[in-house]
Amino acid sequence: MVKQLGAKQAEKFRQRLMELRAAEALSDISHLPPARCHQLTSGKDAGTFSVDLNDQYRLLFIPADDPVPYDDDGGIDTAKVREIEITEIRDTHRGGK
């Protein structure tokens, strides 16, 4: 992990993994800094969730519950999301990996 991400980003990745594992539901992860967990809403990433790793890179994941829990408004009910699948780490503002 350090070899691919660098020491600082690898440590932040470990920290985010521990936070995600400790949460009972996705709603337990803060929408405020430092994690700033939020759902992406546009383009190919619509429906994907993002948490900050550093100023540039984000850890991206999707709900893995089967079925994915939705609220009455049709959005994903983060209080009922118990499983996630990490899809990638990337700079979401550039679109690259």
C-alpha positions as CSV (number, residue, x, y, z in Angstrom):
1,M,0.0,0.0,0.0
2,V,2.8,2.4,0.9
3,K,4.6,1.6,-2.4
4,Q,1.5,2.5,-4.5
5,L,0.0,5.3,-2.4
6,G,2.9,6.8,-0.5
7,A,3.3,6.8,3.3
8,K,0.9,9.7,4.1
9,Q,-1.9,8.5,1.8
10,A,-1.5,4.9,2.9
11,E,-1.9,5.9,6.5
12,K,-5.0,7.9,5.7
13,F,-6.4,4.9,3.8
14,R,-5.8,2.7,6.8
15,Q,-7.6,5.2,9.0
16,R,-10.6,5.5,6.7
17,L,-10.8,1.6,6.5
18,M,-10.9,1.5,10.4
19,E,-13.6,4.1,10.5
20,L,-15.7,2.3,7.9
21,R,-15.2,-1.1,9.7
22,A,-16.2,0.4,13.0
23,A,-19.4,2.0,11.7
24,E,-22.6,0.1,12.2
25,A,-24.1,1.9,9.2
26,L,-22.9,4.3,6.6
27,S,-24.7,7.2,8.3
28,D,-22.2,6.8,11.2
29,I,-19.4,8.2,9.0
30,S,-19.2,11.9,9.3
31,H,-20.4,14.2,6.5
32,L,-18.1,16.8,8.0
33,P,-14.3,17.0,7.8
34,P,-12.1,15.1,8.1
35,A,-13.9,12.2,6.4
36,R,-16.5,14.3,4.6
37,C,-18.5,11.3,3.5
38,H,-20.9,12.2,0.7
39,Q,-22.7,10.7,-2.3
40,L,-21.5,11.7,-5.8
41,T,-24.4,12.8,-7.9
42,S,-23.3,13.3,-11.5
43,G,-21.8,11.4,-14.4
44,K,-20.5,7.8,-14.2
45,D,-20.0,8.2,-10.4
46,A,-23.6,8.9,-9.6
47,G,-24.6,6.7,-6.6
48,T,-21.0,6.3,-5.5
49,F,-19.9,7.5,-2.1
50,S,-16.7,9.3,-1.4
51,V,-14.5,10.0,1.7
52,D,-11.5,12.2,1.7
53,L,-8.0,10.7,1.9
54,N,-6.1,14.0,1.4
55,D,-6.6,17.3,-0.5
56,Q,-6.6,15.5,-3.8
57,Y,-7.6,11.9,-3.5
58,R,-10.8,10.2,-2.4
59,L,-11.7,6.6,-1.4
60,L,-14.8,5.6,-3.5
61,F,-17.3,2.9,-2.6
62,I,-20.8,1.7,-3.3
63,P,-23.4,0.2,-1.0
64,A,-23.1,-3.6,-1.2
65,D,-26.3,-4.5,0.7
66,D,-28.6,-6.8,-1.3
67,P,-30.9,-5.2,-1.9
68,V,-29.6,-1.6,-1.5
69,P,-31.8,0.2,1.0
70,Y,-33.7,3.2,-0.3
71,D,-35.6,5.8,1.6
72,D,-39.1,7.1,0.8
73,D,-37.7,9.8,-1.5
74,G,-35.8,7.3,-3.6
75,G,-32.3,8.1,-2.2
76,I,-30.0,5.6,-0.6
77,D,-30.9,5.2,3.1
78,T,-27.4,5.5,4.7
79,A,-28.8,4.5,8.1
80,K,-29.5,1.1,6.6
81,V,-26.3,0.6,4.6
82,R,-24.3,-2.1,6.5
83,E,-22.0,-3.3,3.7
84,I,-19.9,-1.4,1.2
85,E,-17.6,-2.3,-1.8
86,I,-14.6,-0.2,-2.2
87,T,-14.2,0.6,-5.9
88,E,-11.1,2.8,-6.2
89,I,-8.9,5.6,-4.9
90,R,-8.7,8.5,-7.3
91,D,-8.7,12.3,-7.8
92,T,-12.5,12.8,-8.4
93,H,-11.9,16.3,-9.7
94,R,-9.7,15.1,-12.6
95,G,-11.4,11.8,-13.3
96,G,-8.1,9.9,-13.5
97,K,-6.9,7.0,-11.4
